[in-house]
Amino acid sequence: MDRARSYGSGSGELGMADRGVPGPAHGLFQRRVAGDDALLELAGLRFAQMGLAAEVYAGTPDELEHVLGFVPPHPYLPVVHLNRSVNVLDTSGRVVVREFAGRFAGRIAGLVVHDKKEMGEQTDRLVSVMRQLDAELSEQPGSPLVFLEYAAGLEPEWFVGVAERLRDAEYVSCCIDVGHVGIRQASARFTRSHPGVSLRDLDPQDGRLPDLVAEVQDAVEGAARDVLDVTRAIGSVGKHVHFHLHDGHPLIRGLPDHFSFLTRLPVPFSYQGRRSLSMMYGPGGLASIISAAMQACRPHGVSFTLEIHQVEGRLPLADASPLFSRWRDTTNAERMNYWLSVLGENALLISECLTENQ
């Protein structure tokens, strides 16, 4: 089966049989704050206005069934990110993948599962079970692709090697999470030049940072180049490659990524004329990633999801106000609306990059 045909002629009107893989631009579709299904209705409205395809988090098939009811029609089917605890090395993990793939065949384009630390020591077994999944999925009409996401912080070379060994497996491929790769590589680069000092030991308030900031930013810039190298290496395998796109910085405590590409990191001192630092990518880095992916992957063999979590603010509901007529307090609705607006801003960046690379 030639999966490249799944992208059609660019008219935006694709038949069900031609929508078997993700389209170029997706966004995270979920209820980001506490509230009822009006929040999912709001997400549906904004996604329709943005023209974004959806990537949905789902812990159970029933949960996915519920959320898919709010995803607006789109030329490309949704991608589904399974629970991070799912481990394809385990029989139970593969059962979960098969259950989702069977129930939603023809309705979703892909399933994303995380890699695990222990996979680094069980590479042969991992390749074997992924091939087994490939064989099973090939027997089910309308099966989604299964994407193994780089998430556990193993050597990127290991991940590239797995992709190469799965070259001829049609229904399994890779998801490059640019935040996970970038944070790992920035930290590794800095530690090589500063033995005994970890970027995870520093933060923007650390008194050592003004003396180290130039070297920190050098490590961050080097990590961005590493992401491009990984992109080119995996793209050259000739499979459909999925990307999780978000920005970040290793100096951020807690979750250091899943930020907007329009964010900078505040610091209490001046560096290069600003009291803030560039994040790993920014709009320019995003453009470089998309350009490298479009050039490295086979025609129409790439897709991107904006996986931006860390957003806080409020935005008036405006045209969406009727959705919340029963709410006494619309604070969370406005928070959700603001998050969706940030997705929209980043979606415009992706759209511009895709246009430039056509």
LUMLUMMAR-761796 format. One record per residue (C-alpha): residue in three letters; x, y, z. Coordinates in steps of 0.25 Angstrom, whole numbers, plus 2048, in hexadecimal, padded with zeros to 3 digits. Each point is the difference from the previous one (the first is absolute). Layout:
LUMLUMMAR-761796
AlaXYZ;...
***
This chain:
LUMLUMMAR-761796
Met800800800;Asp80680E7FC;Arg7FD80880C;Ala80580D7F9;Arg7F28007F8;Ser7F980380D;Tyr80380F7FF;Gly7F88017F3;Ser80180C7F6;Gly80080B80A;Ser7F28047FE;Gly7FC7FD80E;Glu7F57F67FC;Leu8057F2803;Gly7F87F3801;Met8017F780C;Ala8097F77F9;Asp80A80B7FD;Arg80180580E;Gly8087F5806;Val80B808805;Pro80280D808;Gly7FF80D7F8;Pro80B80B802;Ala7FA80880C;His7FA7FB80C;Gly7FD80780E;Leu7FE7FA80D;Phe7F17FE802;Gln7FC7FE80F;Arg7F980680C;Arg80C808806;Val7F880580C;Ala7F57FB80A;Gly7F28017FA;Asp7F67F97F8;Asp7FF7FD7F1;Ala7FD80E7FC;Leu810801801;Leu8007F57F5;Glu7F68087F8;Leu80980C801;Ala80C7F87FB;Gly7F77FB7F5;Leu7FC80E7FC;Arg80F805800;Phe8067F57F9;Ala7F68017F5;Gln80380F7FF;Met80F7FD800;Gly7FF7F57F6;Leu8087F7809;Ala7FF7F0800;Ala8007FA80E;Glu8097F8809;Val7F87FB80C;Tyr8057FA80D;Ala7F97F4804;Gly8017F680C;Thr7F57F77FB;Pro7F87FD7F4;Asp7F3805806;Glu80780D803;Leu8058027F2;Glu7F27FD7FB;His7FB80B808;Val80A80A7FC;Leu8007FD7F1;Gly7F1804801;Phe80580E801;Val80B8007F6;Pro7FB8087F4;Pro8017FA7F2;His80D8017F9;Pro8077FB7F4;Tyr80A7F8809;Leu7FC7F680A;Pro80480280F;Val80D7FB806;Val7FE7FA80E;His80B80180B;Leu7FE7F4809;Asn80380080F;Arg80E802803;Ser8007F3809;Val7FE7F77F3;Asn80C7F87FE;Val8007F87F3;Leu80B7F7806;Asp7F57FB809;Thr7F57F77FB;Ser7F6809807;Gly80580C7F9;Arg7FF7F97F2;Val7F17FC804;Val7FD80E802;Val8068047F2;Arg7F87F57F9;Glu7F3804807;Phe80180F7FC;Ala8057FC7F2;Gly7F47F67FE;Arg7F5808806;Phe80480D7F9;Ala8057FB7F2;Gly7FC8097F5;Arg7FD80B80B;Ile80E804804;Ala80D8017F9;Gly80B7FD80B;Leu8037FB80E;Val80B806807;Val8077F880B;His80C804808;Asp80E7F9800;Lys8057FB80E;Lys80E800807;Glu8007F1800;Met7FF8007F1;Gly80E8047FE;Glu8057F3806;Gln7F57F87F8;Thr8018057F2;Asp7FF7F37F9;Arg7F37FD808;Leu7FB80D7FD;Val8027FF7F1;Ser7FA7F2801;Val7F3805807;Met7FE80C7F7;Arg8017F67F4;Gln7F67F8806;Leu7F780C802;Asp8038037F1;Ala7FB7F37FC;Glu7F4800808;Leu7FC80E7FB;Ser8027FC7F2;Glu7F57F6801;Gln7F680B804;Pro7FA8097F6;Gly80180E804;Ser80A7FE80B;Pro80780C805;Leu80F802800;Val8077FD80D;Phe80B80B804;Leu80B7FD80A;Glu80380E807;Tyr80D804805;Ala7FD80380E;Ala8097F880A;Gly80D8087FD;Leu8087F57FA;Glu80B8037F6;Pro7FA8067F4;Glu8097F67F8;Trp7F97F5806;Phe7F38057FB;Val8058027F2;Gly8057F2800;Val7F27FB804;Ala7FA8087F5;Glu80A7FA7F6;Arg7FD7F2805;Leu7F18027FE;Arg8028057F2;Asp7F87F67F9;Ala7F57FF80A;Glu7F48087FA;Tyr7F780380C;Val80A80480A;Ser80980C800;Cys80680B809;Cys7FB80D807;Ile80B80A802;Asp7FD80880C;Val80980D7FE;Gly7FF80480F;His8047F2805;Val80C7FF7F6;Gly80480F802;Ile800800810;Arg8087F3800;Gln80A8057F6;Ala80280E807;Ser8027F980D;Ala80A7F67FB;Arg80880B7F8;Phe80180980C;Thr8047F5809;Arg80B7FB7F6;Ser80780E802;His7FD80280E;Pro8027F2807;Gly7F87FF80D;Val7F780C7FD;Ser7F27FD7FA;Leu7F78097FA;Arg7F57FA808;Asp80880680C;Leu7FE80E7FB;Asp7F48097FF;Pro7FE80F7FC;Gln80280580E;Asp80D7F8802;Gly80C80A803;Arg8097F87F8;Leu7F88027F3;Pro80580D7FC;Asp80E7FB7FE;Leu7FB7F37F9;Val7F48057F8;Ala8088017F3;Glu8057F2801;Val7F17FC804;Gln7FB8067F3;Asp80B7FA7F8;Ala7FB7F2805;Val7F28047FD;Glu8038047F2;Gly8097F37FE;Ala7F47F8804;Ala7F78077F6;Arg80A7FB7F5;Asp8007F2806;Val7F08007FE;Leu8038037F1;Asp80A7F57FF;Val7F67F6806;Thr7F58057F7;Arg8097FE7F4;Ala8047F2804;Ile7F27FB803;Gly7FA8077F4;Ser80A7F97F7;Val7FB7F2804;Gly7F48037F7;Lys7F47FE80A;His7F580A804;Val80680880C;His7F780780A;Phe80580C808;His7FC80580E;Leu80480F7FF;His80280980C;Asp80A809806;Gly80880080D;His80D802808;Pro8087F7809;Leu80180B80B;Ile7F1800802;Arg7FD7F880D;Gly7F57F5800;Leu7FB7FD7F1;Pro80B8077F8;Asp7F88007F2;His7F28007FA;Phe80180F7FF;Ser7FB8097F4;Phe80B8047F6;Leu7FD80E803;Thr8057FF80E;Arg80D805806;Leu8067FD80E;Pro80180B80A;Val80D802807;Pro80380A80B;Phe80C8067F8;Ser8038057F2;Tyr8057F77F5;Gln8028057F2;Gly7F880D803;Arg7F47F8806;Arg7FC7FB80E;Ser7FC7F37FA;Leu8067F47F8;Ser7FC7FA7F3;Met7F97F3802;Met8057F37F8;Tyr7FA8047F3;Gly7F780C7FF;Pro7F98037F3;Gly80D7FF7F8;Gly8037F2806;Leu7F27FB7FD;Ala8028047F2;Ser80D7F97FF;Ile7FA7F3805;Ile7F48007F7;Ser80A8037F4;Ala8097F5804;Ala7F47F6801;Met7FA8047F3;Gln80D7FE7F9;Ala8047F3807;Cys7F37F9800;Arg7FA7FA7F4;Pro7F58087F9;His7F5802809;Gly8067F780A;Val80080980C;Ser7F680680A;Phe80180A80C;Thr7F980180D;Leu80080D808;Glu8017F980E;Ile80080D808;His7FC7FF80F;Gln80680B808;Val7F780C7FD;Glu7F980880B;Gly7F780C7FD;Arg7F28047FD;Leu7F98057F4;Pro7F28057FF;Leu7F77F57F9;Ala7FA80A7F6;Asp7F97F77F5;Ala8017F4809;Ser7F880680C;Pro7F37F97FC;Leu8077F3803;Phe80180480F;Ser7F3806802;Arg7FE7F680C;Trp80D803807;Arg7FF80A80B;Asp810802800;Thr8068007F3;Thr80F801805;Asn8047F27FB;Ala7F98027F3;Glu80880D7FE;Arg80D7F8804;Met7FC7F57F5;Asn7FD80B7F6;Tyr80E806802;Trp8077F37FF;Leu7F97FD7F3;Ser80480E7FB;Val80F7FD803;Leu7FE7F37F8;Gly7FA8097F5;Glu80C809800;Asn80A7F57FF;Ala7F77F97F5;Leu80280C7F8;Leu80F7FF801;Ile7FF7F17FB;Ser7F78057F5;Glu80A80A7FB;Cys80B7F6801;Leu7F97F57F8;Thr7FC80B7F5;Glu80F8047FF;Asn8047F17FE;Gln7F67FC7F6;
***
